[in-house]
Amino acid sequence: MITSPLPTLDEPPAHGHRLRADAILARYLDAQLGSPSFRNRAGAARHFLHWVRLRHVPLSRVDAEVVQRFTRHRCQCVSFSPRAIQQPGYVTSVRRFVAFLEDQGAIPVPDLGPVVALLPAYGDHLVALSYSRGCRGMLISGAEHFVHWLRLSRVGAQVVSDADVERFAQHDCQCFLCRKRGRLTASGVLRRRRSGAAFLQFLRDRGLAPARGVAEEDPRLRAFRTWLVHRCGVTKQTVVRYLAETVRWLQSLGEDPSKYDAVTIRNIVLDQPVTRSRGSVQLTATVLRAYLRFLAANGACRPELVHAVPYASRRRDAVLPRFISPEAVERIVTSCHDATSTGIRDRAIILLLARLGLRAGDVCQLKLSDIDWANALLRVDGKSRRAAQLPLPQDAGDALLAYIEQARPVVPEDRVFLRSHAPFRPLASSAEIARIVAKARDRAGVKGGPSGAHVFRHSLATAMVRTGSSLESIGALLRHQSPATTAIYAKVDVVMLARVAQPWPGDA
């Protein structure tokens, strides 16, 4: 922080202090003398200094919020017009004067010099990521605006967080930088949020800003994550789901695991909102049981508490698999036009889902090294990292090859499917695959019925059963570990079931 060499204006009025304040104002007016709007800037600076003295606000506390208070006050200041403060340019002149006080050392500000020095490197970084010229201009302009806002808000790079990015996106901008103003629109918020988040990640990668969530995360969650990854070997997606579920009820358990009791543990599973589905309740029981095993393994709680978690009933054969017709599947496939790089990518993704019954996570994690072009095989790491070799159908293979040769960005990345716009990074999660499927369904006009990427897996198995394929071959294609998992699809062949169904007794 910069220490102020000038006295604050809320100290007892003294002739020397008043002279010093007048000297600051005189230096500012000399600097603005050649400006076309000199008169407006001079009046705004004098008005602000007058208001600061009346409110006894120390210069060390002047920030964006103080300026906002000044703009909202009901002006009855002597020698100043109450209508002038309602002019947007008047407030901008006040902010210019505040920036001058910061530069003169009269107002302590965070040291953002290293951040400002990285702005040219940020532009080179965006070029390396293949951003278009227009997008680079938007992101660089947004980064400059973000740094300026951090200075006005007195937020240092050492403490900046995602919450500050959201505040920046939503703020009522009266910054003196040359930016478009007016009513803040949803697209404007989106642009600010995107540019602020991109620049913050750039700072994090270079160690100038704290990593996301490091300060906020509970130490118990960090230890649980380490145990899940290194002792249980679960996948990244499973870790995210388990931690998100643990956050829901971690505070209900209490701080001391040695004091956990069976009643509290049972209530976490039983006392849930009626809006939670059966699958969500099952997830709560599974994750709670895993968390108690983690604590017991480290000697933090009694091992027998694991048995206090009630088992959520799950009837495997209670419902039919949800699927869509083969005609609807083909309409979704053909809705992906091959005239754009995004359409070529989406067609390849949906054909892998529809022809091989892959899970969304399988597609998301697929690598170039997993494709055996010579033998038309695809290596897939399924659940629990069980690798399997699957035959690559002709149309799916052609679509995959077309994407790699024609539409996939040339970047040093082994993952097959990348974002279609810069930065060309791998698809982040299964949720992005689900969004691609949802857009294709809308284009194809497929309404109602089950949604999500998993519907292609159920639809493939259903179509195979109805065309006479054995359950063993379906289980092999879908990589089921147990035949009981595949047996659920035996119920979808309604024609075959009608042949063996016995007549209902009575008049029904």
N, C-alpha and C positions, 0 to 999 in steps of 0.2 A: 504494500500500500504506500502511496505517496503521502508524506507528512506535510501538513499545511504550514507554510511560512507566514500566513496572514492570519489575523485575529478573526474569530467568528463574530457574526453580526448580532448574536443574542447576548453578548456580554454587556455589562452596565455601560450606558452611553458615555463615551469619553471623546473629547475633542480630537485626540490622536487617532482613535479608531475611526471616527467619521471622516477624517482626512484620508486615512488609508483606504476606506471604502470608495471615497470619491476618486482616489488615485487609480483604483482598479477600473472604475467606470470610465475614467478619462482615457486610459490605455485602450479600453475596448472601443470607445468612440473614435479614437485615432485610427485603429485598425479597420473600422468600417466606413471611414470618411468618404472613400470613393465609390461606395455602393449606391446603386440607384434608389434603394429603399432605406437609405441612411436614416431618414426621419422616423420611419416606423420602427426600425431596430433600436434607435436611441430611446424612443418613448417606452418601448416594451422593457428594455433593460432597466430604466429608471423606475418603472412601475413595479417590476419584480423585486428590486432591492427595497423599495418602500414597503411592499407587502411582507417581505421576509422580516424586516425590522419590527413591523407591527405584530407579527405572529410569534416573534422570538424564536425563530427557527435557526439553529446553528447551520453554518455552511457545510459542516461535516455530515449533516443529515439530508442535504438537498439531493434528491434523486428524481426519477421519473414520477413517483407517486406524489412528491411535493409539488412538482410542476402541475400535475393533474389537479391537485387541491387548489392551486392558484387559478387555474382556468375555470374552476367551478365556483369560486367565491363570489358572493354578491358584492360587487365593487361599489364602495362608497369612499374610495381613496381620494383624498384632496388633490386637486390639480390633474386628475386622470379621468378620462371618459369611460363610463361603464359599458358603452357599446363597443369600444375597441377590443376588449377581451374576447368578444364573440367572433372575431375574425380569425380564420385558420392561420393566416400569415402572421398574425400577432403572436400566437402561441409558438409558432416556429421561430420567431425572433427571440422569444424567451429561451427556447432550447439552445439556440446558437449562443446566447449569452452564458448559459450554464456550461456549455462545452468550452467556452473561452475561460471561465473560472477554473474548470478542470485542468486545462492546458497550463494555466498560470500556477497551478499548485494550491489554489485557494480551496478547492474541494478535493478531499481524498477519493481516489478512484482505484479500482483493481488494476493490477499490472497486466494488461492484455497485449503488451508489446510482442512477446513471442508468438501470440496468436495472429496478430496483424502481419508479422513477418512471414507467416506461412501462407498468406493469401495467394501470392504468385505461384508457390508450389502446388497449391490446391488446384489452380487452373491447369497446370501440367498434369496433375493426377487425373483430372476429368478427361483430358485429351487421351491419356493412356488407356482409360476405360472405354474409349470409343463413343463418348457422348457427342451428339450432334452440336453444331455451332449454336443454334438457338437454345438448346437445353443447357449448354455450358454457360451461356450468358445469363440465363435465369438463375442457375445455381450459384454462380459467382456473385451476382448482384444480391441474391438472398443471403449469402454468407457475409458479405459486407454489412448488410442491414442487421443481421444477427449479432455481429460483433459490436456494432454501434448500439444496439439495444442492450446487450450485456453491460456495456459501459454505463449507459443511462440507468440501468436497473441495479447497478453495483453488484453484479454477479461475476465472480472470478472464475477463471478456467479450471481451477482446482476443485470447484464445487458444482459446476454446471451439470445439469441432469436432463433427463427426458421431460420432466415436469416443466423445466425452464423453456424447452422447445415449444411445448404446448402453450405456455403463457405468451411466448413470442408470436406464435401463430394467431392468437386471439386478441392481441393488444390493439387498442385504438391508436393507430400510428399517426403521430404528429412530429416524427423525427425530421430534423432539418435536412437529411439527405434527400436527393432528388428522387422521390418515389411517388408512384401514383397514389392518390388519396381518394377519399369519398367513402361511401358506404361499404363496409367490409362484406364481401360476398363469400360464399362457400368455396368457390374456386380460389379466391385469394388466400383463404385460410389453408387450403390444401397446398398451394405453392409455398407459402411460408413454412408450413410444417415439413414439407419434403426437403426444402433447401436447408432449414435449420438442422434436421435430423441427419442429412448427408454430411454437413460440415462437422457436426458433433462427432459422428463416427470417424471422420478423418482425423480429428483431434485425439480421439481415443486410441486409434491405431498408432499414433505417434507419442503416446504417453502423456499428453498435455491435459487430458480430461479423465476423470474416473470412469472405470468400466461400468456398463449398465447393471444396475441392481446390486453392486458390491456392497454399498453402505446399507441398503435397505433390507437385504436378505437375512433372515433369521439364521444364526449359527447352526441351529439344529437341522435346518433344511440343507445347508452346505454339507454337513456330515452325512445326512441321509443320501444326498446325491452321490457322494464319493462311494458310499457303501453299495448303492445300486449299480454303479458303473464298474467298480473294481472287484466286488465280491460276487455280485449276481450276474454281471455281464449283460445287462439289458441294453436295448437300443436307445438311441437318442430320443426318439419319439416317445418311448415308454417312460423315460425319465421326465420329460416335459409333462406328460399326463399325470404321473404319480405325484409330482411336486405340486401341480395345480390343484389336485384333489386334497393333498395334505394341508395346504394353506387354508382350506375351508374350515377345518375343525381343529387345527393345531392348538389354538388358544383355548379351546374348550377343555383340552386335556390337562392344562396347567403347566407350570414351569418345571416342577420337580417330578421326573418319571418314577422315582421311588414311592411316590404317594398315589400313583394311579390305582383306581379300583374298578371292579367289574361293572358296577352300575353305570359309571361315567362312560366306559367303553361301549356298553350295550346301547346306551342312549344316543350316542353319535350315529349309530346305524339305524336305530328305530325312529328317532325323532327327526324326520326329514320332511321338507315341504312336499305337499301333494303333487306339485308340478314335476317333481323328479321322476324319471322313468325307472322301470325295473332294472334296466342296464346300469343306470347311474347309481342305484342303491347297491348293486353287485360290485361296482367299482369301488364304492366307499368301503365295503367290507374287505375287499381284496387288498386295497392300499393300507387300510388300518392294520390288517394282519401283518403285512410286510413291514410296516413301521414298528410294530411291537417286537417283531423278530429282530429287527435291527437294534433296538434298544436292549433286548435281552442278550444278544450276542456281545454287546459291549458292557454288560453287567449293570445297566442303568435301571432296569425294571425287572420284575419277577417273570420268569419264562411262562408260568401257567396262565398269565393274563391273555396270551394269544388265544386260548380256548374260550375266552369270554366274548369274543367277537361272534355275533350270530351269523349263521349261514343264510344268505338270501336265496330263496327257492328259485330254481331255474329249471323249467320244464322244456327239455330240448324239443319235444315233438308237439308242443302246444300250438304252434302256428306254422303256416306254410312259408317257404322261402319267398321273399318278395322279388319279383322279376318283371321285365318288360318283354314284349314280343320280339321275335327276330326281325320283323318288319320295322319296328321302332328303332332297333339297334342299327339297321342299315341306313335309316333316315338320318340318324345322328352322325354316322360315319361320313355320309355324303355331304353333310352340311358344312364340313371343314373344307373350304376352298383352297386349292393348291396355287392360287395366284399370289398369295402373300406368304412371307416366311412364318408368320404366326399360324396360318391355316395349315401349312405343311407340317409344322411341329405338332399341332393339335390332332391332326389326322393320324400321325404315327402313334401318339399317346393313346388315343381311343382304340385304335386297332390292336395294340398290345393288351389293353384291358379287355376288349371284346373277344379276341381270338385265343388268348392264352389264359384268361381269367386272372391276370396279375392283380395284386393289391396295389392301391395307390402308393404305398410306401415302397413297393418293389420297383415301380416305374420311376419314382423320384430318386432312388438310390442307384439306378442302373448306370453302369460305367461302360466306356468304350471297350475296355479290356474284357468285358463280360460277353462280347459278341464274337462268336466263332463263325465267320463268314464261310469258310471252306466247308464246314460240316452242317451249316444252317442250324446252329444251336445257340441257345441263350442261357447264360448262367445267371441264376436268380438266388439271392440270399433272402430266404423267407424268414418266418418267425423263428426266434431263438437262433438266428444265424445258421439255419440248416440250408446249405447250398444244394441246388438241384439244376440239372441240365434239361432244358425244355426245347422241343423242336420249334423252329421259327417258321410259321406259315408264309406262303409266297407273298400274299398281299401285305401282311404286316412287315415282312422283310423288305419289300419294295418301298413301302412308306418310310421305314426307318432309314434306308439307304438314301432316299430322296432328301430327307431332312438333313442328314449328315453332309451330303455333297452340295446341296443347293441353299439351305436355309440356316444351318447351324453356324453361329459366329466362330471365327478362327481365333480361339483363345487357348492358352495353356491350361486346360481343365479336362479331367478325365470323365467327369459326369456327362452323360449323354444329353440330357434335356436341360437347356438353359433358358433364361429369360429372353424374350424377343426384343427388349429394349435395353440400352446401356443403363447401368453396368451389367455386362453379360455374365451373371453369376448363376449357379445352379438353382433350380427351383427349391425354395426353402423347406417346404413340408408337404405332407399329403393334402393339406387344405388348398394349396395352389392347384393340384390335380383336380380336386373336387370343383373348384371354380371354373376350370377349363371345361369340365363335363357339363356344368350347369349352363354355361354360355352356349355350348353346342346343342343342348336340349332345347333351349329357347329358339335358336336359329332353325332347328328342325321342326319346331311346333309340337314337341312331345310334351303334353300337359298331364298333370296328375301322376299318380303312381309313385313308386319309390324313387328317391333321388340319390345323388352321391355317386362316387366312382365304383363302390362295391356292387352296385346293381348289375354291372356287366358280368361279374363273377357268378352271381346267382343265375343270371339269364343264360349264360353259357352252359352251366350244369343242367338247367331245366331243359334247354333245347337238346342236349345230348341224351338225356333220359328219354325224351319223347321220340327221338329217332332211333332208339333201341340200343344205345351204348350201355355197357355194363357199369355197375357202380365201382368196380375195381379200376376201370380205365378212367372214370371221372375223378376218383380219388387220387390217381397217379398224376393227372394233369393239374389238379388243384393243390397238389402236395399236402393232402391231409395225412396227419400222423395216425389217426384212428379211423377204422371203417365206420364207426358209429357217427362220425362227423358227416360222412358222405351219405349215410342211410336216410337223412332227412329229405333228400331229393327224390326218394322213392315215392313220396306222397304227391308229387306234382304231375305224375302220369295219370291223369284222370280217366282216360279211356281204358287203360289197363285195370285200374281199380274198379271201374264200373263192371268189368267182366267177372270179377271175383266177388263183388259185393252180394251179400245175401238179402233177400227181400225182407223188409221190415214187418214184423208181426202186427196183426191188427189192421185197422183201416187207414193207417198213415200212408 
